[in-house]
Amino acid sequence: MILVNTDNIEGKKIAKTLGLVKGNTIRAKWIGKDIIAGLRQLVGGELKEYTEMLTEARKQATERMIKEAESIGADAIINIRFTTSQIMQNAAEILVYGTAVKLK
């Protein structure tokens, strides 16, 4: 599966647009990680616990989008975009979406 955030793929020709595909997940860290992140926030620096959480969430959301694209026979997904929304305190939704296409 080819994944790009552009509207074309260099050297490839799009034969058919199959439509929008997406994947999402909602994640929250357990209370122990929240406490550690809260303490780190007081002294400054990267909140590694949340960086890790969002990295895992993006990976899972992308895998779900790819699975949806494969189920409709796509060879690639173009115009991929990510969005993040806070669902509740300390929980975020990661949504990834793009256009599934069939290549020549």
Secondary structure in CASP SS format (residue, H / E / C, confidence):
PFRMAT SS
TARGET T0000
AUTHOR 0000-0000-0000
METHOD secondary structure of the structure
MODEL  1
M C 1.00
I E 1.00
L E 1.00
V C 1.00
N C 1.00
T C 1.00
D C 1.00
N C 1.00
I C 1.00
E C 1.00
G C 1.00
K C 1.00
K C 1.00
I E 1.00
A E 1.00
K E 1.00
T E 1.00
L E 1.00
G E 1.00
L E 1.00
V E 1.00
K E 1.00
G E 1.00
N E 1.00
T E 1.00
I E 1.00
R E 1.00
A E 1.00
K C 1.00
W C 1.00
I H 1.00
G H 1.00
K H 1.00
D H 1.00
I H 1.00
I H 1.00
A H 1.00
G H 1.00
L H 1.00
R H 1.00
Q H 1.00
L H 1.00
V H 1.00
G C 1.00
G C 1.00
E C 1.00
L C 1.00
K H 1.00
E H 1.00
Y H 1.00
T H 1.00
E H 1.00
M H 1.00
L H 1.00
T H 1.00
E H 1.00
A H 1.00
R H 1.00
K H 1.00
Q H 1.00
A H 1.00
T H 1.00
E H 1.00
R H 1.00
M H 1.00
I H 1.00
K H 1.00
E H 1.00
A H 1.00
E H 1.00
S H 1.00
I C 1.00
G C 1.00
A C 1.00
D C 1.00
A E 1.00
I E 1.00
I E 1.00
N E 1.00
I E 1.00
R E 1.00
F E 1.00
T E 1.00
T E 1.00
S E 1.00
Q E 1.00
I E 1.00
M E 1.00
Q C 1.00
N C 1.00
A E 1.00
A E 1.00
E E 1.00
I E 1.00
L E 1.00
V E 1.00
Y E 1.00
G E 1.00
T E 1.00
A E 1.00
V E 1.00
K E 1.00
L E 1.00
K C 1.00
END
